[in-house]
């Protein structure tokens, strides 16, 4: 069969399984099994596809029908113009988190602390965009740190260090920027989430409580690590702005802004340490 034949069948299969954005996912998976960039797929659709590639596509489609994320099937997720390695041990980078990166890049950066770094997408993006900066990414999961280190090597970012830590426990030093995308989904909200999230680490999604536990820990612990005038940037759930801002304010930091994402939802709380 040609690539066009396989693509049509793939779209039909994913649509029948009620997979969102079936045509997009079908194209991404076909490009993956053919070993080409998705942007070149149209050029090769008229060509016959080897049986081995067709078999790989069949297996990939079965995984997607089970609602495994495309990023896990292909092993990569795009974020801020770069591809990051992802596994079930880390949260998938998402477009909403680019709001945090953009806010961070709006001011000079010298030394960054990324709490709960996961894949390393925030820290490594900031350091790639600001080659003169250095940074430290922490995570409780050794498996996540292994993914972050792999991404640092893949992207050629040599100014990032990584350490196992529960938020700021055991850390030292001062940073002019502290960032985090912590677990912010309340426990009672987990059942209503898309099935794809079942393939991501639960601890990266929810604190098992009201969704604010991580912010309390970060706000209480991060202030001593901020240089005078240093910034704290926290990604939040779309209905958490007031609660997180109050938590951060009570920790003695000044709220400077709450940044909306591209959909207009309040997404990032920005605070500063007192000069």
N, C-alpha and C positions, 0 to 999 in steps of 0.2 A: 504494500500500500504506500501511497505517497504521504508526505507530511500533512497535506491538506485533508486527506482521508482520516488520518489518525487524530488530527485536531478536531474535526467535526465529531468524531466518536467520543473524544475526551470531553468536549463541551456537553454532549448529550448525557454522558455518564454523571458528570458532576452536577448538572442541572437536575437530573432525576433524583440525586441524593440531596437536593436542596442546599447545595454548597453555595454560599454567597459569592458573587463575582466569578461565576464558573468560567466564562470565556477568558478572563485574565489569568486565573489559576491554571487553566488548561494550557495556555500559551507558555506560561512560565515553566511548567513541568515538561512540556515537549522540548523546549529549548534546553532545559537541564539535561535530559537524557541524550540529546543530540550533541551536547558539549559545546553549545554556541551561546553567544550573547542574545538575550531576548529580542534586542533590537534588530537582529539579523534574521529572525525566524521567517519573516515574510519572503525573504529571498530564496529560502530552501524548501518552502512548502510544496512546490511542484515536483520535487525530487523523491524517488523511492527511499523508504526508510529501511535500514537493515533489520532483520528479525530480532537481533539481540537488543537493539534500541527500542523496538516495539514492545518487547517483553519487559524491559525496564520501565517503560511508560505505564504498562498495565499494573505493575507493582506500585508505582508511585501514585497512580490514580486510586488504587485500593486504600492506600494510606490516607489520601485526602478525603475519600468518601467516609472514612472513619473520623474525619474532622481533625486529623493531625495537621498542624500549621504547615503551610508551604515552606516556610523558612526552615523548619526542622527536616523536611524531606530533602531540600537542596543544600541545607547546611549554612546558608548565608541570609542576612537581612540587611537591606540598604538603610543607611542612616546618615543624614547630613552629607550626602554625596560620596559616602564610602561604604564598602561592604564589610560587615562584621560577621565573624563566625558565631553561630548560636547552637545551643544544645538544650536538652530538657533541664539542664542545671542552671540556666539563666533566663531572665525575663527577656522577651523579644524587644529590641529597640522599637519605639513607636514614634510616629510623626509628632505627637503632642510634646514629647520630650525635647524636640528641637526648639521649642519655645524657651526652655531653660538654657539651652546652649546659646541661643541668640542673645538672651538677656545677659548671660555671663560675658559674652564677647563685646558687649557694649561699653566695657570699661577695661583698663589695663589689667593684665593678669601676670603675676610673678610666680606664686606657689599655690597649688590647688589641692584641696582634700576632698575626695569623692567618697561619701559614706554609702556603703551598700553598692559597690561598683558593678556587680554582676558581670556582664559581657565587657565592661570597660568602655562602653560607647560614649558616655559623657566625658569622662576624663581624657580618653585618647583623642576624641574630637577636639577638645579644647587645646590640648597640647600640640596636635597637628596644625591647628589654625594659628597658634601662638608659639612658634618654635623656640622662643627664648624662655618659656615658662617650664617649670617642673611640677610634678604632682605625685600624690600618693592616693591609691585606691584601696579601700578596705572592704572586706566581706567576711561573714561568718562561715561561708562555704568554701572549703578548699577546692571543690570541683569548679565553682564559679571563678575562683581566682586563676585556676588553670586556663579557663577559657579566656579570661582577660589578658593573661600573659601571652597566650597564643595570638590574640588580636594585636597586641602591642608589637609582637615580632612581625606579623603579617603586614602591618601598616608602617613598619620602620620607625616607630615612636620609641626612642631610647631614653626619654626623660621621665618616664613613668615608673614608679615603684609600686609594689603591691604587698599587702600584709593582711593576715587574718586578724580580725578584731570584731567585737560586738559593739558597733557604732564607734565610739571614741575610746573605749576601754583599752588601756595600755599604750596609748599614743602619746607623743610629745611633739613640741615645736609649735610654731605659729604659721598661719596661712592667711593670705590676703583674700582667698576665696574658698568657701566651703559649699559644696553642692550635694544634693541627694535627691533621688527619686525613690522614696521609701514605700513599703507596703501601705496602701491607704484605703483598701476596700474593707468595709465592715464585714464581720463574719456572717451577718444575716443576709448580706447582698450576694454572697458567693453562689448560691443556688441559681440565681437568675443570669449568670454570665454565659457568654458564648462557650460552646463545648471545646473550642480550640484552647481555651485557657486551662483546661484540665491537663494539658501537656506541659504547662509551665510550672515552675516550683511554687507551691502554695505559699511558702514563707515570703516570697517576693511580692505576693499579691495582697495578703491580708495579715494583720497582726493577731487575728483570732479574737478581736474585741470590737471596739467601736471605730476602728480605722484611724485613730489618732494617737495610738500608743507610740509609734515610731517618732512622731513629731515631738512628743513630750520628752522622749529620751534624747533626741538630737538637740532640741532647744536647750535643755538643761546641761548637756555636755559640751556643746560646740563653742559656746561663748569664750571659754579660756583659750581656745585654739585659734581664735580670730585675732589677727593683728589689729591695732587701733585703726578704725575706719574700714576694717575688712567687711566683706559681703557674705551673706548667707542666702543661698537660693534653694528653694524647696519646691519640687513638683507636688501638686495637690490634686485631689479629686475635685470635680466641677462644683460641688456644693460645700466645700470645706474651707473656703477662703476666710470667712469670719472666724471660725474656730481656730485654724492654724495661726492666723495673724495674732489672735489673743494669746495663744500659747507662746509664740515667739516674743511678743511684747512683754509678757510676764517674766521672761528669761532675761530681760534687761536690754534687748536689742530694739533698734528703731526701725519700724516698718517704712520702707521707702516706696514700694509699688506692689501691685498685684497684676501680673501680666496675663492677658488673654491669649488663648491659642488661636489657630486660624479659623476655628469654628465659633469664636467669640466667647468661649467658656473660660472662666477664670482658672488659670492653670499653674502659675508660678508665683509664690510669695517671695519677695525680695526684702531683705533686712540688712542693716549695717550695725557694726559694733560702734560704740561711742569712741570718738577720736581720743 
